[in-house]
Amino acid sequence: MNKLILVLGLFLLGCASEEVKRDRFFLQGNIALKAREYDKAVGFYTQALAVDKDFARAYNNRGVARIEDDHAYEAIQDYNMAILLDSSYYDAIFNRAYAYERVGRTEDALSDLMIVKKAFPDSAYVYFYEGLLHSRLRAYSASMGSFQKALQLDPDNQETLINMATLYYFQEQMDSAKALLNEVLLKYPNEASALNTLSQVYLKEENYQNALTTVNQALNIQPSEPYFLNNRGQIYLEMNELDLAAMDINRSILIDPSNAWAYRNKGIYFLKSGDPEQAIRLFQEVINRPEFVDEVYSFLGKAYLEQDQLAQACESWQQGIDNHEASSLRLWELNCR
């Protein structure tokens, strides 16, 4: 199954004039959606629904256009209508799961995905997406189980292996992470995501030169990938190359302003630059976003400590512990016992 499922309707000849009008608007909406003209697509689907208010496919596709245009809450309402009209509309149920994830309602996303999984028990992508959702909740054991099932159904999917390696990374099992990533790279030496993830493993091991070399290999393949640029910025931060770090992090944000990891790293930049107040502002902004971002409470506590606010630092690290941040646990044990 695709991440977002677009129903491509065919223009039906010989139908009643109202149905012909409805389907013409629907087809025009599909054309606009494929061209990424999201406002136009929403307009055409709305015109189709003005002709036929019970047209479930138009609700689903309008939801796709809206979520692609960063209007996830409106998309959820469209998917709700599509499902209300057809309770077995699994495309819309899957799409709603994705929309729920976008607004931070991960448990609701998992509930929808369970419905889809019952209907499509042999879909590798459904299990893969389930693994991603479990990882958002830091449910690493459940996430690994879902990825393993996805790999069983689709053994050649390197993306699954890369995400399994990422789980090992979050649990600080670096040897296992490297083994999986090297397995991918042995077969696909130009797999940029594997190179990027491997660079983060090297960074965690404080092997900065290998981290920089590896992320540069990824950027040679995809020069404007915002997550790769942000990760190189993080490596430069650890190397105390703050000007280079700022260039990469700011460019990453310019390309993708929604990347919460880049704002966390910008907060680290301010922390290292001696401006903990700006750092705290950015870390709190990241915490208020629905995306999963690792170690943000750890750095927030460090920023409070820089301002001699030990109570707030310990509170931040306790929240990090609750979110399975190993670094927060170490800092709490060092400063807060």
N, C-alpha and C positions, 0 to 999 in steps of 0.2 A: 504494500500500500504506500502511496505517496504521502508526504508530510501534510499537504493540503490537497483535498480532492475536489477537482473541478468537474462538474457535470457538463459535458459538451452536448447540448441538444441539437438535433437536426431540424432544419426547416421542413415542416410537414405540408406537403401539397394536398389539396383536396379537402382541407379542414374548413370548418366554419370561419367566417371572416374575423370574429373576435379571437379565435384561437390562432389564426394566422398572424394577426396583429401582435398578440402576446409573444408568439415564438420569434417574430421578427425582432422585437425589442430584446428578447433573451439572447438571440444570436449576436446582435450588436453589442450587448454587454460582454459576451464571451470574447469577441474580437478586441474590445477595449481592454479587457482584463489581461489578455495575452500580450497586448502592447504596453502593459503597465500604466495605462491611463485610468487610474482607479476611480477618480471622481466621475469620469464619463461612464465607467462600468456601473457604478452605483446608480447613476441616473437612469441608465437603460433598464437595469433590473427593477428599479422602482416603477418605471413606466409599465413594465411587464406585469408587476403586481397590481398596478392600478386597473389593469384589464382583468386579471384573475388573482384575487386575493388569496386563493388556496393553492398557489403554484409553489410547491415546496422546493423545487430545484432552484427557483429564482431567489428564494430566501437563502439557501445554502451558498449559491454563488455570490450573492451580495455580501454575505458574511466573509467569504474569501477575499473579496475586493476590500472590504473594510479592515480586515486584520492586516492585509498587506500594506494598507495605508496607515497603520498604527492606530486603529480605532478598535481595540480588542473588545471593549465593553459593548459597543454597538454590534459587533460581530456575534457575540454571545446571544444577544437578543434575536438576531436573525436565525442562528442555529436552533434556538429554542422554538421558534415558530415552525421551522422546517420539521423538527422532531415531533412537535405537537400535531402537525398534519400527517406525519408518517412515522410512527413509533419505531419502525424497523429500518429507518433511513440511516444506515451505518456510516455512510460518508459524512453526514452532518454530525453524527455523534462523535466520530473521530476528530473532525474539525473543531468541535466544541471543546474537546479535551485539550487540543493545542491552544485554543484561546484561553481556557482556564489557566493553563500553565503561564501564558504571557502576563496574566494579571496576578500571579502569585497564588492561585487556588489549586495547588498541586494535588491535594487530596481529591478534589472534585474531578480533576483531570484523570487521576487513576481510576476513579469510579466509572467514568465514561469509557475508559480504555478496557475495563473488565467486561463491559457489555460487548465491545467490538471483539475482544479476544474470544469470547464464547462463540461468536458467529464465524470467526476466522482463526481457528485454533492452530493452523499451520502457517500463519503469516510471520515470517522472520521479522519484518519491520515493526509489527505490533509489539513483539517481545523486546526488540531493540529500543523502541520508544518507552516502553515500560521501564527498562533499565535506566534510561535517562531520567525519568520522573523519580524513581526511587533514589537516584543519586542526588537529586535536588533536595530530597528530604534527609540526606546523609544516611539513608538505610542501605549501607554498602553491601551487606550480605544479600539482601533481596535484589539489589541492583545487579550484583554479579550473577545470581541465579538466572535473572532475565536475559542478561547478555549471553550466558552459556547456552540457554535455550535458543536464542536467536542464531548463535553460531552453529548449533546443531542443525538448524533448518537451512542455513545459508553459510556453509563452511568457508567460502571464498571472500566473505565480506570483511575487508581489512578495517573498515570503520568500527566494527564491533570489537576487534582486537585492540584498536587504539583506545577505545573507551574503557575496556577492561584494564588496560595499562594505566589509564588515568585514575581508575579506582584504587589500584595499588599505590599510585603516587599519593593520593589523598590519605591513605592509611600508612604512609611512610614505609612501604615495602618496595624499596627502590630496585633491588635485584630482580624481583618478579616483573616490575614495570619495564626495566630495560630488556629483559629476556623477550617479552612479548613484542616490544617495539622493534628490536633487532630482527625478530622473526618476520615482521611485516616488511622491514627495509631490505631484508635479504631477497624477498620476492619482488618488492616494488621499491627500488632504491630512490625513486623520485616522488615518493608519497610525502607531500609537504606536511600534512597534519602529523604524521608519525615523527618527522624530523623536529617539528615544533614542540611536540610533547616530550621527546627525548631531551631537547634543550632544557625544558623545565625540570626534568629529573636531574640532569647535570647541575643545574642551578641549586636545587635542594641539597645536593652533595657538596656544594661550594666549589665545584669544578668549573670556574667561570670561563676559562678559555675554551673548553669543549662546549660549554653552553652557548657561547657566542658563535663559535664556528658552526654549530649545528643549526641554530636559528637563522644564521646567514644563508645556509644552504636552503632552508625553507623559503626565505625571502627571495632568493635567486629564482625560485620556481614561481612564487606568487608575490611579486614585489609590493603590492599595495594591500596585502591582507592585513586588516586592522588588528586582529588578535596577535598575529606574528610580530607586527611592529610594537605593540604594547608589551609583548613578552621580551623583545630585545631591549626595550626601555627599562624593564625590570632588571634585566641582567646588568645594564649600565648602572642602574641604581646601586646594585650590590658591589659593583666595581668602583663606586664613588665617582663615576663619570657623569656628573649631574646635568651638564649642558646637553650631552648626547642623549641622556635619558629623557630630558624634557622635550627634545625635538621629536623623538619617536612617539612618546606618549601623546603629545599634542596633535601630531599627525594622525595617530590612531583615532583620537576623539573627533577630529575633523572629518574623517572618512565615515566613522560610525559613532554618532553621538550617544547611542543607546548602550554602548559597551561599559557596563558597570565596573569591570575589572580595570579598565583604563583610569577611571576616576579613583579607584583604590590606589593604583600606582602613582597617580598625581598627588594623592594625599601623602604617600611615602616620600615623594620628592620634596614636598613642603616640610615634612618632618625632618628629613636629612638636611634641608636648607636652613633649619633653625626657625621655622614658622609653625609651631605646633597648633596654633589657633586655626590657621587655614587648613591644616591637616585634619583636625577634628571635624571641621565643617564638612569636608569631603567624605570622611569616613562615615559620618552620620547620614549623609546623603545616600551613600551606597547601601547602608543598612536599611534605609527606608524604601529601597527598590525591591521588587519581587524576585530578582535574579539571585541565584546562588553565587556567592563570592567567598572564597576561602580566606581565612586569616585576617579578616577585616577587624574583628574584635581585638585580636592580638595587637595590631598596629594602633587601634584607637586607645587601648590601654597604655601603650608606650607614649603616645602623644599626651595623655593626661599626666603620666609620670613626669614628662618633661616640664609640665606646668606645676609640679609638686602637688598634684591632686591624687594622692594615693588611693583614697576611698573610691573615687570614680574609676581609677585604673583597675583596681581589684574587681569592681563591679563589671567592668567591660570584659576582663579576662574570665570571670565566672560565666558571663553570657557566651563567650567563646567556647568554654568547656562544655556548656549545654549544647553547643553546635558542633561538638566533636573536633575542635581545633586543638591539635596536639601542642602547638606553640603557645596557646593561651594557658594550657595546663602547666607547662614548664614555667612560664612567667608568673603565674599565680603562686606556684610552689616556692619560687625564688623570693617573691616580694610580699606575699599576703598571708603566710602562715601565722 
